[in-house]
Amino acid sequence: MMVLLSNIPVFFLLFRWIQKRYSEKTALYALVILTWCPLFILTQSLALMDGLLFALTGVIIFSLDRIEKTMTIWFILLISVCIGIGLWIKTTTLLILAMTCLSLLMTHKKEHTIYGLLLSYVLCIIVPLVLLIPLMLRPDFKLLFNEPSSFLISANTPIADIVGFWVTNLGSTVISTLIYFGPVVFMLFVFARKLPKNPHTTISALWFLIPAFLMMLSAHNFRYRYFVFGSVGLLPAFSSGLQRTSDVLKNSWIRTVLVSTVIIYGIVFTVSPVTVFSLFPKWSGERDYAFSWPSGYGIPGLISWLDARIPNDMPALLAVVDSPGNPSDYLLAYYYFRPNVRVIFITVSSEKELLKMMPLTLKQPVYVATRASLIPENLTQYFRTITLFPKPNNEDAVGIYQLTL
């Protein structure tokens, strides 16, 4: 809900930005893309943190457009606050900070003093740091710096593996752009009218290209959402492609078919996400949103099964595997407001770690809710399957198991 609410004003800001920079018709087509392309539906429903970053980027780009005309301190402060909020959400915001500084430099005009540019840089750094003070005072603040290691290529990675990551990441970026925007939008992009030659047009493209390039070079656990905030910059080009094609055809019926196809593709994604995610090759991590741990398939059935067997007034113990994602994260949040249900973690990294649960199992039955794929083959003997809730194509399942140590 928070993501949707934060993106409502951005919806109108982006319309205003494209309308002033290009044309009202281009802006209207941009809203069609923003509303119906699977990428933006995904961003505002599944990729929650990245959806918030997308909203903040929309505000920043709109503000940069206004600053280019008049260097206004209030817009600089707005940008700085957005960056500060973004750093609370995700460290990827450092890329947004870098792109903001580059944009300010590229749109700097002679009539704007160099002191104005320097002041903008200072505010974009100082204001976020001030907003981060409550976070920096926490004793576990340093743990934030460990986050990038979970998806970035390490310095000791063999060269052959690095090259393999680069090739895979490049292929995933191209395929994901095609599928997430839809074949019609992607193909009509080649017909995009020549956009005005000005720094802002270049900046729009760079907001997507630079973060995408850096992530392709550095990520070993690659996901398109890592730089989805930069897709704001693709809206003018893609919407221009739709507009120019409709203008060239001059046939209202064909124009209606093109726009309807974009909308229908979005409806298909909304009604049956599996249909669109199945278009991704099996080596693409994007499939996980439907077939693996990020997906919610199986969770409603799991919750219904548990609720039917856990009385509200009786204490209950439920174990989850200490791995992020569904169902562990969901169960922790869901039963947080049910004090009678105690959720504990178990470790399945080795038999020795799992056997530490033996004293507890001798006192009472211990039931585990987890994904089937998280149970190592050498430990399956300790997990008695009670019931399974499969994910699409039976590529994985969430289930209830009893520990038999």
Helices and strands as residue ranges (DSSP letters): H 2-21, H 24-36, H 38-43, H 48-69, H 73-89, H 93-106, H 114-131, H 133-136, G 141-150, H 159-181, H 183-188, G 189-191, H 199-218, G 224-234, H 235-249, H 252-271, H 273-277, G 285-287, H 288-291, H 299-309, E 316-321, H 328-334, G 335-337, E 341-346, H 351-354, G 355-357, H 358-363, E 367-371, G 372-374, G 377-382, E 383-390, G 392-394, E 397-403
